[in-house]
């Protein structure tokens, strides 16, 4: 009951759970440990996070946590739309510095699985967007890192947003990939 679509980077997957529609609307299991494990995704999530963005163009990321607090993430949109981006930051990987993107929306109900060793970020495409994500380890400020969303060496093709992007000071001050502490 899961459609799983590889996004071109090792372990980065778009997941589309089946929706059951009737006259009232729909029902969906966004997360079912048994069904995901049967599909080869056997994770133990320990924390759920939610972000709300009032405007289109809110940029969050590119974020990750280093070992021993590295996290896998399962990201979905419950209201609105985002362009979700994952970057391989495993030094020595054949795809180091490469990125994958997928549009996530509440209408489609799709999700993205972000493995350990990848930076993650997104930009909101419409106002009033809410993003939920499950993580396999708790937030650890000492292990949290960021990479510039506009690093030219990565070359992410972000959409044009009227009014530009809104970023936190932390994300504006993030280093480029070449200067960042990443996975060995």
C-alpha positions, 0 to 999 in steps of 0.5 A: 500500500506504499508507492516507493520512488527512488529519487536518484540518491542512495536511500532518498525515497519519495513515498506515497501512501495509499489513500482510501476515499469515500463520500466523507473524504479520505483515510491514510496511514502516513506511518505504519512501522510494519508496512514500512518494514515490509517495504524495506524501511525499518526505522524507529522514530523518536520525535515528531517535529512541525514547522509552520510558514506563513508566507511562500518563500520561507527557506529552511535548511540545509540542515543535518546532525552529525554522528552520534546524533545523526537523524533519518527523517520522514517528511510530509506536508499537511497543509500547502506545498514545498520543494523539498531538497536533499544533498549527499554530504557523505565525503567519499560517496560517488554522489557527494554534493549531488542533490535531489528535489521533490515537490511535497504537497498536502494534496498528493500526500507524498513524503520523502525519506532522508537518510543519515548522511544527507543535508535537508531543506525546503522552501514553501511554495504557497502561504500557510504551509505546515510540514511534519517530520519524524526523526530517528534521534532527538534534536542535538544543538551540539551536533546540528549543522547547516550548509548554504542553500545557495552554494554554487558548488551544489547548484540547487535549482530553487524556484523563483519566488515573488518577493524572494526567500525568507531565511533565518540568520543561522541559515544565512550564516551557514558555510558552503559545503567545502567548508562544512563539517560533514560525514566522513 
